[in-house]
Amino acid sequence: MKVETLLCLNAVFQDQPNVDFYMNKRRFAPHGEFIEDVLCHWYGEYELLEKHHSYIQWLFPLREQGRNEHAKPLTISEIEIMKNTAEIQHRLRRAYKLMLNFFSVKLVGEEEIEVIRDSNFSTRFSNLNTNTHNNLRITRIVKSMGELGAAQYQAPLVKFFLKEILVEDQLQNMKESALKYFLPAVKNDHERNALSEYVLKHRISKNAKRLLPVVTFLLPTPITHWTLAYSEKEKKWLSEEPGEYREDGWYQLENERIVLPATLAPEIVQALHSRTHGGKTAMEQQLEPYFYVPGLTAIFKEIAHQCVTRAKNNPRQGIVRPPGILSPMSSLQIDFTVLPPCKGYKYLLVLVCTLMGWVEAYPTRTEKTAEVVGCLMREIIPRYGLPLEIGSDNGPAFVQNCLQQLARLRISWKLHTAYRSQSSGKVERMNRTLKTLMAKICQETSLKWLDVLPIVLLHVQSNPKIEPIQDHVRLSHPFDN
């Protein structure tokens, strides 16, 4: 039996949700509409297209499964049917126009393949820069058009966005996606290579004018005055890197940085340092955006370390440790931070070890003394032993009588001004860090802050700057001297 016949039989008995949707026989899921309703009534409805996320995987299906579990991946039989059905191809073109209008792009030319800006591009481009999830939508559209027999639309759309980014200096939040995902999705090899050359040409020509004045300002001697000599090993490596040789002989990478020969790098860094006597970090900030050489950071460090002038004027300062604090969790800073109500919880009680930076955080319903005492008695003291001192502001939760009774356990309770951040810098910074991380994860997962708190604590406690408390903690006896 021929392969074509098998495909036809398979198509008859196999569920074909993508074909059915494009034939207007089923709604997109979940809670969706028929494709004709979308194409007729959603055109120009920017807010609806922006906030609704389940339709895009039905309008532009791919072989891989997306985030919408109700949208099924394309099958080979579906692709063949959709490529060879005039009704589906007509609707695919209308769906493409629908999304182009949403992006403020319109088709032009006799065949309506090329694209240009639409009249309202300023407002819509601002939306694209703000809502970067549209980068994923554009990637999907470009890929799907190639899968479904409309590859002629891919390169013009990708080139349009590349021009806006590289030439018109628009849509800068789309730059990474355009280079990493839009461009590689173009199926035609010739068109894809032409786009790559377009990118290389405009990125290098744009920055060649900008780089030399900056370099001249940074260095006592212009870069062109140094004798250029790449080693054979470096030349071989450069031949495999995206970029090109400039007219003055220097090699400029695709990311706009000039490659320094390893033999010349110390001389250039020394010239910069002799002018400013800056440290490693300062020199990195000045040179790294413009130059590349393996081991450049080590060169910065070595030259800064050898500088006598800098050593005389920048005395080395060690890390300031809390006086008298020799063990983890023996000195704590404690504070309440307010969060949106969630399942009856409105506050987060945050405790930070001043020695190790270790953080513990517990949701509470109030910011009363009972919450603080309960947390200390149930969570902190049983696990870490009695702290020697606790610092907090002088809010009512920390000055009530029952809390002060804890001082009878020989815990020194130090109160400070509530709005003086220097007095409790560690816990104030941690409050801000926890809130920021929770906000980001909540936005990405649609979970509540109470649900993501364990993930946030794991992230913070896994920070390399925070040493695991389990390696050091020792329960202290209440009457140890």
N, C-alpha and C positions, 0 to 999 in steps of 0.2 A: 504494500500500500504506500502511495506517495506521501512525502512529508506534508505537502500542501493539504492533502485530504485529511491527514491526522490533525493538523491544526484546525481545520474547519470543524471536524467532529469535536475536538476539545473545546472549541469556542461555543458550540451548541450546549454542551452539558456543564460548562464551567460558569460560575458566577462572575459577571463582568460589571462591577459597580461603576467603573470609570466610563465605560461605553454607555451604560444605561443613563448615567448622569448627563453625558453630552448629547444623548438622544432625547433628553427631556422626559425620561421615564421614571426618574427617582430624584428625590431632593438630596442636597448635600447634608451631611450629618456632622455633628449633632444639631438639632433644632434649626434646620436649614430650609432652603427654598429650591424650586426648580431652576435650572440654568437660564431659561428664558425670562423668568421673573428677575433674576439677578442682572442679566444683560440689559433688560428694558428699564428697570426701576432703580438700579443702584448707580447708574452713570451720573457722575458729578456729586454723588452723596459722599463727600470726603470723610465726614466724621464716622459714618457707618462703615466705610471701607477701612478706616484706620483702626477702629476699636474692635471690629469683628475679626476673629483670627481663624475660624475653622473653614472658611470658604476657599482660601488660597490653595490648599492642597487638593481640592477638587477641581478648581479651574485649571491648575497647572500640575498634573500628577507626575510623579517620578517613580523609578523602579524601587527606590529605597523607602522604607517606612518613615514617616515624619512624626511630629509630636501629636498630631490628631490621630488617635487610634481608630477612629471611625472612617478615616480616609485610607483606602487600601492601596498598596503599591501597584504600579502598572505591571501587567504581565505581557509576555511577548505577543500573545494572540491579541490582546487589547491594542497594543501598539500598531500591529498590522491593520486591524480594523479601522482604527482612528485615523491612520495615515491615508487610507484609501476610501474613506467615506466623505463625500462632498459636504454633506450637512454638518458633520463634525468639524471639518476644516473651516467652514464658514463661521461656526460658533467660536472656534479657537481664535480666529482673527478678531472677532468682536470682543472676546475676553481680553485679548492683548491690548486692543484700543481702550477698553475700560480702565485697565491698570495704567496705561500710558497717560491717560487723562488725569488719573489720580496723582501721578508723578509730575504733571505739567509738561508732558512731552506729546508731540503729535507727529503723525506720519505725513511725509510729503513726497513729491516726485510722481512720475507717471505710474509707477508700479506701487507707490505708497509703501516703500521699504525703508527709505532714509528717514531720520528723525531730527526734529529741531525743537527748540523751546516753545512752549505755549505762552499765551499772553499773561497768565497769572503765575509765572515761574517763581517770582520772588517769594510769594507766600508759601507755595508748595515746596520749594527748595529748603526754606526754613524748617518746614515740617520734617523733611527727609533728614536734615542735619540733627534735629532733636530726637526723632523716633527712629533710632538706628536699626530696629528690628525689620524695617523696610529693606535693609541691605540683604537680609535672608530671602525676602520675597523676590527681589530682583534676581538673585542667584537662581532661585527656583524657576522663575519665568524663563531665563536664558536657557537653562538646562532642559526644561520641558519643551520649549519650542524646537530644540534640536532633536529630542526624542520623537516628537509627533509629526515630523516631516515639514517643519517650518524653520529650518536652519538658516534660511536667507535673512531672517530678521535678527539673528544673534549679533553679528559683527557690527551693524549700524548702531544698535542700541548700546553695546559696550563701548564703541568709539565715542558716542555722544557723552557718556558719563566720564570717560577718560579725558575728553576735551574740557568738560566743565571743571574737572578736578585739577588738571595739570596746566591748562592754558588760561581758563577764566578764573581760576582760584576760588571756585565754588565747591560746595559739598565735601569739605575736607574730612568730615567724619565718615565718609564713604570710601576714602582713599584706599585703606588697607583691604577692604572687601573687594573693591574693583580690581586690584592687582592680584589678589590671592584666589579669588573665586569667580568673578565675572569673566575675566579674560581666559582662564584655562577652560571654561565651560564651552567656548566656541569650538564647534566640531570640525569645521573646515581648517585644515593645516595651514594653507596659504593665508587665509584671513587671520588666523591666530598669530602667525609669525609676523604679519604686517602690523598687527596691533602691538605686538611686543616691540617692534622697531619704533613704532610711534611713541610708545612710552619712553623708551631709552632716549630717543632724540629730544623730546620735550623736557624730560627731567634733567638731562645733562646740560642742554643749552640754557635752560632757565637758571641753573645754579652755577654754571661756569662764570657768568657775569657777576654773581653775588659773592663767590668764594674768595677771589683774589683780594678785593678791598678789605674783607674781614681778616684774612690771614696777614695782609700787610699791616693792619692796625695792631694785631696781636704781637707780631714779631719785630724785633729791631731791624732785621734784614728781610726784605721780601723773599718769599719762598723760591722765586725764580732765580735768585742769586746763588742758591746752593747747587753743587755739582750732583746731578742725578745719576744714580747707577743702581738698577735693579739686578740682583743676582740671578743666575740661571734658574735656581730653585723658585725664586719669587716670580720670575717670568712664566714658568710652567704653571704655578698656582693661579696667576692672574689670567692665563688663557682659559681657565675653567670657571672664572668668576664673571657674573654679569656686569658689564661696564665697558669702558673704552678708553684708549689713550687720547689725551687732550693734545692740542697743537703744541703746547710747551713741553710735551714728553711725559707729563705726570699721568698716572692711571687713576681714573675716577670711577668708583664703584656705582652700581645702580642706586644705592642708598645715598648717593651724593657726597660720600667721603673720599678724600684723596688718600691713596695708599703711600705710606712713607717706606722707603727702603730701611731694612733693619739696621744697616750701618750708619744711616743718617739720622735716625730717630733721636738718639741721645743728644746729638749736637743741637737739633732744633728745640728739644725740650729744655736743654741747658740755656739756650738763648732766650727763651721765654722766661725761665726762672730768674735769670740774671737781671731782668727788667722789673719784676714784681716781687721776687722772693716769696711767692705764694706757696701754700702747702699742696699736698697731693690732690686733695679734693678740688681746690681752686683751679689747678692746672687741668684736671680732668674736665671740668666744666668749660674751660676755655678752648681746649684742643679737640676733645673727643667728638664733638658734633661735626668736625671738619676733616679729621685725619683718622686713618686706621693703620695700625701696625701690631702684629702679635706681641704681647707682653708689654704694651704701652703703659698699663697701670703700674707694673713693676718698675719701669723706668721713672715714672713720676715719683714713686715712693723713694727710690734710691737717691735721686737728685735732691729731693726735699730733705732727706735724712742727712745728706752731706753738707748742707748749706750752713755755714758758720753764722752768718748774719741772722738767719731765721732762728737758730738755736739760742742766740743771745736775747732775742726779743720775744720769743714764744716759749716761756718756761713750761715744761711738761707738767700737766695736772692729772693726777690719778682720779679714779672714781671715788666720790664722796660717799662713804658708808654712814648709816645712822650710828651715832656714838653708842658704844656699849652693846650693840646688837650683834650677837655671834651666831645665832641659829635661825633657820627659816621659821616663819610664822610666829616668831616671838615679838615682832613689832608689826602692827596692822594699822592701816588707814581704812576708815569705814564711812560709808555715806549712802543716802537714799537718792535715787534718781527716778523721775516721774516718767511713766510710759502710758500709751493709750489703754483704756480699760480693756481687759481680755479675760473672760471667764471669771470675773470677780477680782482679778489682780490688777492693781494700778501702779505698783511701785516695784523697784528692783533694789534690793539691799546688796551693795557691792563692797567686798573686802579685798584689800590688796596688801601683800607682804612687802614691806619697804626694803627688805634685803634682797629677795629673789625676784620680785615683780609678779609672783604667782597671784592669780585672781580667783576668787570664788564669788558667785552671784546667786541670789535666791529671790524669787518673786514673792511679794507680800501683798496683802489686801489693804493694809494701812501703813503709815509710817510712825507707828506708836512704839513706845518702849518695849511692850510685850513682844513685838516682832523681833527686835534686836536681841533681847535676852533669850528668846526661844531659839533663834538661829545660833547664837554662841553656845548654848547648852546642848542643843541637839546635833549640830553639824561641826562646829569648829573645835571645841574643847575635846569631844570624844575622839576626833581624828588626829588632831595636831597637838593636843595638850594645852596647858594654860599659856596664853600670851603674856609677855612681860609688860607691854604697853599697847594702848589703843588710842589712835588719834581720830578725832571727829570734830565737826562744827558744834556750836552750842545750841543747836535746835532742841525742841522739847523732847524729841525721841531719845536724846543722849544726856539729858540733865535730870531726868526723873529719878526719884528716890530709889526705886527698885533696881535701876541700872547702876546707880552709884554703890549699891550694896555689893556689886561684883568687885569693887575695889578692896573689899575685905579679903578677897582671895589673892591679894597682893598684885593686882593688875593696876598699873598706873594709867589713868584715863586722862588724856590731854585734850582740852577743848581749845578751839581756835575760832577766829572770826569766820562767819558763814560764807561771806563773799570775797574772801582773800584766798585766791587760788594757790598762792605760794605756800600756804600753810598745809595744804593737802594735795599737792600737785599730782602725785601718782594716782590717787583714786579719782580725781577730777578728769584727768586724761583718759583713764580707763572707762569712766562713764561715757565719755564722748566716743571712744573706740567701740564699745559694746553697742551703743545706739546706732552708730554708722553701719556696722556690720549687720546688725539685725535688720535695719531698713533695706539694705541691699538684698539680703537673702529673702526677706519677705516679698520684695518686688519680683524677684525671679521665680519664686516657688508658690506665691499666693497663700503662704501659710501665715499664721499669727505669730507675733513675737514670742509668745509663750512656748510655741512648738519649736522654734528655731534656736531658742536659748542654748540648749545642749550643744548644738552644732557650732554656735558662735564661741562658746567656752572652749570647745575642742580646738578651734582655730587659734584662739588667743593663747591657750596654754601650750600649743605646738610651736609657737614662735621661737626661733633659735635663740633669741635674746633672753628668754625665760627658761631657766634651768628646771628640769622636772623636780618637783618638790619631793617626790617619793624617794629620790636618791639621798635626801638629807634629813627628812623629818624624823624626829624622835620624840615620842610622847614624854612630856616633862611631869614630874611628880609635883603635886600642889605645894609641897613644902621643901622642894630642892632649894639649896642656897645658891 
